[in-house]
Amino acid sequence: MPFVTVKVIEGVFDETRKRALAEQVTEAMVRVEGEAMRPLTWVVVEEVKSGDWYIGGAGKTTQDVLALAGAAPVG
């Protein structure tokens, strides 16, 4: 059974967006492996504490990600 973990920085995705992400990841698995995979596909959206995500040695925060995306804070 597929087990997919998606890691995001806390506060970037609200519950609606996390649900949509899980649904779309499941759809991708179904497209590749067939409909029989739908009830067997597990998706976990795991939030990483703001500042604990590092790119090039620099910690990235929720505000950094939102600024890159041109988005307002969620929640």
BALOBA-293648 format. One line per 3 residues: number of its first residue (from 0); for each residue y, x, z of C-alpha. Coordinates in steps of 0.1 Angstrom, whole numbers, plus 5000, padded with zeros to 4 digits. Layout:
REM BALOBA-293648
NUM> Y X Z | ...
***
This chain:
REM BALOBA-293648
0> 5000 5000 5000 | 5035 5014 4992 | 5057 5022 5021
3> 5093 5029 5010 | 5119 5043 5034 | 5156 5040 5023
6> 5180 5060 5045 | 5217 5050 5047 | 5246 5060 5069
9> 5252 5033 5095 | 5279 5008 5088 | 5279 5012 5050
12> 5255 4983 5042 | 5256 4949 5059 | 5225 4928 5065
15> 5229 4910 5032 | 5231 4942 5012 | 5202 4957 5031
18> 5181 4927 5023 | 5191 4928 4986 | 5182 4965 4986
21> 5148 4958 5000 | 5142 4930 4975 | 5152 4952 4946
24> 5130 4981 4957 | 5101 4957 4960 | 5108 4944 4924
27> 5108 4979 4911 | 5073 4985 4926 | 5061 4952 4911
30> 5074 4962 4877 | 5055 4995 4879 | 5023 4984 4896
33> 5021 4947 4890 | 5025 4915 4909 | 4996 4922 4932
36> 5017 4949 4949 | 5044 4924 4961 | 5027 4914 4994
39> 5016 4950 5000 | 5050 4967 4995 | 5068 4976 5027
42> 5105 4986 5027 | 5123 5000 5057 | 5161 5005 5056
45> 5168 5032 5082 | 5204 5038 5093 | 5214 5074 5101
48> 5242 5078 5127 | 5276 5084 5112 | 5282 5122 5111
51> 5245 5130 5112 | 5242 5131 5074 | 5249 5165 5059
54> 5257 5175 5023 | 5264 5211 5017 | 5265 5218 5054
57> 5292 5192 5061 | 5286 5161 5081 | 5294 5129 5063
60> 5306 5098 5081 | 5306 5061 5074 | 5343 5064 5064
63> 5335 5093 5040 | 5309 5072 5022 | 5331 5041 5021
66> 5360 5062 5007 | 5337 5076 4980 | 5326 5041 4971
69> 5362 5027 4972 | 5349 5001 4997 | 5362 4985 5029
72> 5342 4988 5061 | 5315 4961 5065 | 5306 4942 5096
***
